[in-house]
């Protein structure tokens, strides 16, 4: 398990505003929580991950390490800190797929734990990673299928950004939902029109209850509290 690094947090949080459109867009944050507090550093065991792709092949010749792996090794070496988030690798031989578990301490979803899958394309960092949420959530910027709406995952992605920036963006989504540029339009309308009712609906969803709004009922939320 590897934690996050506080370094670059301000830059990433400024860039990682939730937005509308399938899978990403542009926009700012709006009400509903504060950025989760960061805890002590947890360096984790990263030695094995940093050696992925460095083994020698037949005849004693070194295998060529793909550029995406070299970049990910650098990103992984910089993951550090933060007791609200943990990153794990289902297959330590494949750095391009990782699980990111976030447990917000503040905001509408405080106390719950959400698990994101981050998949990195072969042409990373020239193209952004893809993120999906495993659990069902009632959120303006994450739809009921788990698609994540974050501008740095699409229009505002730049090669200078890294996995840390993506993770900070996910943390930001759970702290500062944005109802103006939504992915889940019903949840965004609910959030804009009645924040108190929206909070009650989120609290109920975290206990496995259905959410009712605008004549619609959404069920199937996992019990997370």
C-alpha distance (Angstrom), angle and dihedral (degrees) to the residues before:
residue distance angle dihedral
X1 . . .
X2 3.75 . .
X3 3.79 128.3 .
X4 3.80 131.6 -150.9
X5 3.76 131.7 -88.3
X6 3.80 121.9 -122.8
X7 3.80 90.1 -147.2
X8 3.83 111.7 103.9
X9 3.83 92.6 13.0
X10 3.79 95.3 125.1
X11 3.81 92.6 49.6
X12 3.78 93.1 46.5
X13 3.81 94.7 46.3
X14 3.79 90.8 52.0
X15 3.79 91.0 51.0
X16 3.79 96.9 41.3
X17 3.78 102.9 73.7
X18 3.84 113.5 151.3
X19 3.79 114.5 -112.3
X20 3.79 143.4 -179.4
X21 3.79 132.8 -99.1
X22 3.76 131.3 66.7
X23 3.77 107.7 -50.0
X24 3.81 99.2 -12.0
X25 3.80 149.4 -17.1
X26 3.81 136.8 150.3
X27 3.81 134.2 -61.5
X28 3.77 147.7 107.4
X29 3.79 134.5 -95.1
X30 3.75 124.2 -98.3
X31 3.80 134.1 -164.5
X32 3.75 132.0 -58.1
X33 3.77 108.6 93.3
X34 3.76 148.6 -6.3
X35 3.75 130.7 -100.4
X36 3.81 109.3 -81.7
X37 3.77 116.8 -102.8
X38 3.76 115.5 -106.4
X39 3.78 120.9 -128.1
X40 3.75 136.5 -156.9
X41 3.75 121.6 -46.3
X42 3.77 117.9 -88.6
X43 3.79 109.3 -169.9
X44 3.80 95.4 -175.8
X45 3.78 126.0 -169.6
X46 3.78 107.0 -54.6
X47 3.79 102.5 147.7
X48 3.79 94.3 96.4
X49 3.79 92.8 46.7
X50 3.78 93.0 51.6
X51 3.80 90.0 54.9
X52 3.79 94.7 54.8
X53 3.79 110.4 126.1
X54 3.80 94.5 13.1
X55 3.80 98.8 100.7
X56 3.75 119.3 114.9
X57 3.76 120.4 -112.1
X58 3.79 130.1 -143.3
X59 3.79 118.0 -43.5
X60 3.78 92.4 25.9
X61 3.80 93.2 -79.1
X62 3.80 117.2 139.3
X63 3.79 117.5 -115.7
X64 3.76 115.2 -120.0
X65 3.78 109.2 -108.3
X66 3.84 112.6 -137.3
X67 3.80 115.4 -116.9
X68 3.82 91.2 -119.9
X69 3.81 90.5 57.4
X70 3.80 92.4 48.7
X71 3.79 90.4 51.2
X72 3.80 92.5 46.6
X73 3.80 91.1 49.5
X74 3.81 87.5 56.7
X75 3.81 91.9 47.3
X76 3.80 92.1 48.6
X77 3.80 91.7 50.1
X78 3.81 88.0 57.8
X79 3.81 96.8 49.4
X80 3.77 105.5 109.3
X81 3.82 143.8 138.5
X82 3.79 134.6 10.2
X83 3.78 122.0 108.8
X84 3.82 93.4 -147.5
X85 3.80 94.2 67.9
X86 3.79 138.5 48.1
X87 3.80 128.9 -177.1
X88 3.79 122.8 -155.8
X89 3.79 135.1 174.4
X90 3.83 118.3 -135.0
X91 3.80 88.1 -156.8
X92 3.78 115.5 24.6
X93 3.80 89.0 -159.8
X94 3.81 88.9 63.1
X95 3.79 113.4 58.1
X96 3.80 92.2 174.8
X97 3.79 94.0 79.0
X98 3.78 120.6 55.7
X99 3.78 138.4 161.5
X100 3.78 119.3 -131.8
X101 3.81 116.7 -162.8
X102 3.82 115.8 -164.8
X103 3.81 125.2 -171.9
X104 3.83 108.5 -175.9
X105 3.78 117.1 -148.4
X106 3.79 95.1 -163.8
X107 3.78 138.9 33.1
X108 3.80 133.9 39.1
X109 3.81 94.6 -41.1
X110 3.82 97.4 43.8
X111 3.79 114.0 145.9
X112 3.78 95.7 22.9
X113 3.80 125.9 103.3
X114 3.78 121.4 -136.5
X115 3.78 124.9 -167.7
X116 3.78 120.7 -149.6
X117 3.78 127.7 -171.7
X118 3.80 114.0 -142.0
X119 3.80 114.5 -161.6
X120 3.79 118.5 -170.2
X121 3.85 120.2 -152.0
X122 3.79 122.6 -132.9
X123 3.81 90.9 -109.9
X124 3.82 94.3 54.0
X125 3.03 127.7 165.5
X126 3.81 89.2 32.4
X127 3.80 87.8 57.7
X128 3.78 126.1 38.8
X129 3.81 125.3 -110.0
X130 3.80 119.5 -105.0
X131 3.82 119.2 -120.9
X132 3.80 130.5 -161.2
X133 3.80 129.5 178.0
X134 3.79 115.0 -134.7
X135 3.81 97.3 -157.5
X136 3.81 125.5 64.6
X137 3.80 111.5 -109.1
X138 3.81 137.0 -178.1
X139 3.80 99.2 -132.8
X140 3.83 134.6 137.9
X141 3.81 93.0 -132.2
X142 3.82 101.8 38.1
X143 3.78 119.1 59.8
X144 3.79 126.5 -140.2
X145 3.81 91.1 -98.1
X146 3.82 92.1 57.9
X147 3.81 99.6 -104.4
X148 3.79 110.6 151.2
X149 3.80 123.6 -137.9
X150 3.81 109.4 -152.1
X151 3.80 125.7 142.3
X152 3.80 96.7 -139.4
X153 3.79 89.2 57.6
X154 3.78 89.4 64.1
X155 3.80 131.6 -0.9
X156 3.81 97.8 19.9
X157 3.78 99.0 40.9
X158 3.81 114.9 128.6
X159 3.83 129.1 179.5
X160 3.81 89.6 -118.7
X161 3.81 88.8 66.8
X162 3.79 118.5 86.9
X163 3.80 144.3 -172.7
X164 3.79 89.7 -75.2
X165 3.81 89.7 59.5
X166 3.81 90.7 50.6
X167 3.80 92.2 50.5
X168 3.80 92.8 47.0
X169 3.79 87.2 51.2
X170 3.81 91.0 54.3
X171 3.80 90.6 48.8
X172 3.80 88.6 50.0
X173 3.81 91.5 53.0
X174 3.80 90.9 56.8
X175 3.80 91.2 47.7
X176 3.81 102.7 39.9
X177 3.83 115.6 26.9
X178 3.81 116.1 -169.0
X179 3.78 118.3 -141.3
X180 3.80 95.9 -176.6
X181 3.82 99.5 68.4
X182 3.80 103.6 30.5
X183 3.77 138.8 177.4
X184 3.81 93.8 -169.9
X185 3.81 98.7 47.7
X186 3.81 95.9 -172.9
X187 3.80 92.4 52.6
X188 3.80 90.9 45.5
X189 3.82 92.4 51.4
X190 3.80 89.9 48.1
X191 3.81 90.1 49.7
X192 3.81 92.8 49.0
X193 3.80 97.4 44.5
X194 3.79 101.7 40.7
X195 3.79 117.9 9.1
X196 3.80 91.9 177.9
X197 3.80 92.9 54.8
X198 3.79 90.1 43.9
X199 3.81 90.5 54.3
X200 3.80 90.6 50.9
X201 3.80 90.8 50.1
X202 3.80 92.0 50.0
X203 3.82 90.6 48.7
X204 3.79 89.7 51.9
X205 3.80 92.6 47.5
X206 3.81 90.0 54.0
X207 3.80 87.2 59.2
X208 3.78 92.6 49.4
X209 3.82 97.1 -99.3
X210 3.80 124.6 140.9
X211 3.79 120.4 -104.4
X212 3.80 119.7 -130.5
X213 3.79 122.6 -165.8
X214 3.80 135.5 144.7
X215 3.78 93.5 2.3
X216 3.81 91.9 -54.1
X217 3.79 129.1 111.4
X218 3.78 122.5 -155.2
X219 3.80 119.0 -168.2
X220 3.76 137.7 169.2
X221 3.78 99.2 76.8
X222 3.81 113.7 153.5
X223 3.78 118.4 -119.2
X224 3.80 103.8 -109.4
X225 3.81 100.9 162.9
